[in-house]
Amino acid sequence: MKLQIHNLTKKYGTKTAVDHMSFTVENGVYGLLGANGAGKTTLMRLICGIQRPTAGKITLDGQEVSGMGEEYCALLGYLPQNCAFYPDFTALDFLLYVCALKGIEAKNAGKRSRLLLREVGLEKEQKQKIKTFSGGMKQRLGIAQAMLNNPGILILDEPTAGLDPRERIRFRNLISAFSKNRIVILSTHIVSDIEFIAGEIMMMKNGRLLKTGCTGEITAEMLGKVWECTLPTVQAEKLAVKYPVSNMRNTEDGNTVLRIISPQKPLDGAKTVQPNLEDLYLNYFKEEKRDETAFEI
């Protein structure tokens, strides 16, 4: 299965949220990485057919998806950034309800719902009301509803936002387990969520695709630009104002280790280190202050 984005553009008045984007995805996990406001959510809504593009098109195996109707919808599984639930529904009732909306036959709906509740670790809570669930439990229920129709294309928008580290790891493992033989596009601004599970990373900024490739490929440009140095904490704090710092940690002897992004050696004693995806992200988005409550377009 090959999903192709052809010169896709979406404008809201004078603002361009998606700006002439073109790329191709096939089976595998793709991490869409970018700061809030980069246009990730708009792109995902366009792929899911929730919004119509201002220009460009999307094709699946050469066929334009806008003309495929229910055939294309049946291939989609979507977890929006803020998945809506009926709080007084039980987990099982909610999945059965979504099955009805997706046209899944009643004889298969119960079996499929219970199977997915087991897969996401909610089998014991299937008869509890959703209003009693934690954020992590709701996110797991969200991915279960996205998987009900066994989609060939799974779209996940900021699936780990607001989760604690333990739930984020569990959620990433779920996504990896569900990614076999299907296209998975996972949007996030949390680098660690995709660094280990995405076969290919697509970096997006201001509605445009900046870079694509595996972690090693897209971080290659940072070779010789990432430095580590150890110095007294007071000096480290002054240096952190001057340079972008991707990591800072204190040592037991009262010093501080800085990981600095700089094309030149920042000070004597600094040593180059192997760059990672977080270093690359900081290099491209260092001027942007992340606002966790910002509305993603």
Secondary structure, DSSP 4 states (H G I P E B T S, - for coil): --EEEEEEEEEETTEEEEEEEEEEE-SEEEEEE--TTSSHHHHHHHHTTSS--SEEEEEETTEEGGGTTHHHHTTEEEE-TT----TTSBHHHHHHHHHHHTT--HHHHHHHHHHHHHHTT-GGGTTSBGGG--HHHHHHHHHHHHTTT--SEEEEESTTTT--HHHHHHHHHHHHHHTTTSEEEEEES-THHHHTT-SEEEEEETTEEEEEE-HHHHTGGGTTSEEEEEEEHHHHHHHHHHS-EEEEEE-TTSEEEEEEE-SS--STT-EE----HHHHHHHHHTTSPP-TTPPP-
